[in-house]
Amino acid sequence: MYVSNEASIIKESTSGYHLIPIQDEMLSHREVELVGEVNADSVNALVRQLRYLQRQDPEGEITLYINSPGGSVDSGMALYDVMQAVSCPVRTVCVGLAASMAALLFVSGKRREMLPHSRLMIHDPLIVQTGGSALKLKAISDDLMETRQIIARVIADHSGKSMEEVLAKTATDSYFRAEEAVEFGLADRIVTSLD
């Protein structure tokens, strides 16, 4: 097997050489990744991959590698729901930074592992649009506060912390190095091998 510079590999078979995208090779080993922004496109691709892998083996573990600054709450919660709904256990591995919505997705894994120099960051959801009438701003604020509670509940459920402890941490940008994430219940262990 030879790895090329274009994120593809060349595999030899009885019928010759074949260029295969590395994501396809990873998928065959039940490995998927969330790299970059959490948005409708990245989440839709992951949802399809998780559903496909469930059909292939309903009990087999899936590994989700995460290196993401976060992104859309709606898209992230859709992926969270699918991760909880598939029958396969989803192992999450932080390989850099899992921030904001990506941190919530990492925390929700069945087995949560961090590389030694990876970090998590949790915080309250942010307002992405402002302006308009007082009633419009109140509706945005009410929705934001409800979303804050939902996110805190998910983190609390998966970390073993109380809502009060989580809300105290999410009130500001709270960064956790790998050891701190394990201590706070956001991760299970630190790994030095990806086997």
PERAHU-V553676 format. One record per pair of residues at least 24 apart in sequence whose ideal C-beta (glycine too) atoms are under 10 Angstrom apart, sorted by the first residue. I is the first residue (numbers start at 1). GAP is how many residues later the second one is. Records with the same first field share a line. If there is no record, write none. Layout:
BEGIN
I: GAP / GAP
END
This chain:
BEGIN
1: 24
23: 26
26: 37 / 39
27: 25 / 26 / 29 / 35
28: 25 / 28
29: 34
30: 26 / 27 / 30 / 31 / 32 / 33 / 34 / 58 / 60 / 61
31: 31 / 32 / 33 / 34 / 60 / 62 / 163
32: 30 / 31 / 32 / 33 / 34 / 58
33: 30 / 31 / 32 / 33 / 34 / 35 / 60 / 62
34: 30 / 31 / 32 / 33 / 34 / 37 / 42 / 45 / 58 / 64 / 67 / 68 / 71 / 72
35: 30 / 31 / 32 / 33 / 60 / 61 / 67
36: 31 / 32 / 33 / 35 / 66
37: 31 / 32 / 33 / 34 / 35 / 38 / 64 / 65
38: 28 / 30 / 31 / 32 / 33 / 34 / 35 / 36 / 37 / 38 / 39 / 40 / 41 / 61 / 62 / 63 / 64 / 66 / 67
39: 32 / 33 / 35 / 36 / 37 / 62
40: 31 / 32 / 34 / 35 / 38
41: 34
42: 26 / 29 / 30 / 33 / 34 / 37
43: 28 / 29 / 31 / 32 / 33 / 34 / 35 / 36 / 37 / 39 / 58 / 62
44: 31 / 34 / 35
46: 29 / 32 / 33 / 36 / 37 / 59
47: 28 / 31 / 32 / 34 / 35 / 36 / 39
48: 34
50: 29 / 32 / 33 / 35 / 36 / 38 / 40
51: 31 / 34 / 35 / 37
53: 33 / 35 / 37
54: 28 / 31 / 32 / 33 / 34
55: 31 / 33
56: 32
57: 30 / 31
58: 28 / 29 / 30
59: 28 / 29 / 30
60: 27 / 28 / 29
61: 27 / 28 / 29 / 30 / 49 / 50
62: 24 / 26 / 27 / 28 / 29 / 30 / 47 / 48
63: 26 / 27 / 28 / 29 / 30 / 46 / 48 / 50 / 131
64: 26 / 27 / 28 / 29 / 30 / 41 / 42 / 44 / 45
65: 26 / 27 / 28 / 29 / 30 / 31 / 33 / 41 / 48 / 50 / 129
66: 26 / 27 / 28 / 29 / 30 / 31 / 32 / 33 / 36 / 37 / 39 / 40 / 43 / 46 / 48 / 52 / 54
67: 26 / 27 / 28 / 29 / 30 / 31 / 32 / 35 / 48 / 51
68: 26 / 27 / 28 / 29 / 30 / 31 / 32 / 33 / 34 / 35 / 37 / 38
69: 27 / 28 / 29 / 30 / 31 / 32 / 33 / 34 / 52
70: 27 / 28 / 29 / 30 / 31 / 32 / 33 / 34 / 35 / 51 / 52 / 53 / 55 / 56
71: 28 / 29 / 30 / 31
72: 28 / 29 / 56
73: 27 / 28 / 31 / 52 / 53 / 55 / 71 / 74 / 77 / 78
74: 27 / 73
75: 26
76: 24 / 25 / 26 / 27 / 28 / 29 / 49 / 75 / 78
77: 24 / 27 / 28 / 70 / 73 / 74 / 77
79: 25 / 26 / 29
80: 24 / 25 / 27 / 28 / 70 / 71 / 74 / 78
81: 27
83: 25 / 26 / 27
84: 24 / 26 / 70
91: 97
92: 95 / 96
93: 25 / 94 / 98 / 101
94: 24 / 25 / 26 / 82 / 84 / 87 / 92 / 93 / 96 / 97
95: 99
97: 24 / 78
98: 24 / 78 / 83 / 88 / 89
99: 24 / 74 / 76
100: 24 / 25 / 26 / 51 / 70 / 73
101: 24 / 50
103: 48 / 52 / 67 / 71 / 72 / 73 / 78 / 83
104: 46 / 47 / 48 / 50 / 51 / 54 / 82
105: 49
106: 52 / 75 / 80 / 81
107: 47 / 48 / 49 / 50 / 51 / 52 / 74 / 77 / 78 / 79 / 80
108: 46 / 47 / 49 / 50 / 51
109: 49 / 78 / 79
110: 48 / 78
111: 76 / 77 / 78
112: 46 / 47 / 69 / 70 / 73 / 74 / 75 / 76 / 77
113: 65 / 69 / 74 / 75 / 76 / 77 / 78 / 81
114: 62 / 63 / 64 / 65 / 67 / 68 / 72 / 73 / 74 / 75 / 76 / 77
115: 63 / 75 / 76 / 77 / 78 / 79
116: 61 / 62 / 63 / 74 / 75 / 76
117: 60 / 61 / 73
118: 58 / 59 / 60 / 63 / 69 / 72 / 73
119: 56 / 57 / 58 / 59 / 61 / 62
120: 54 / 55 / 56 / 57 / 58 / 60 / 61 / 64 / 66 / 67
121: 52 / 53 / 54 / 55
122: 29 / 30 / 33 / 37 / 44 / 47 / 48 / 50 / 51 / 52 / 53 / 54 / 59 / 62 / 64
123: 25 / 28 / 46 / 47 / 48 / 49 / 50 / 51 / 52
124: 24 / 27 / 28 / 43 / 45 / 46 / 47 / 48 / 49
125: 25 / 26 / 45
155: 29 / 30 / 31
156: 29
158: 27 / 28
159: 25 / 26 / 27 / 28
160: 24 / 25 / 26
161: 24 / 25
END
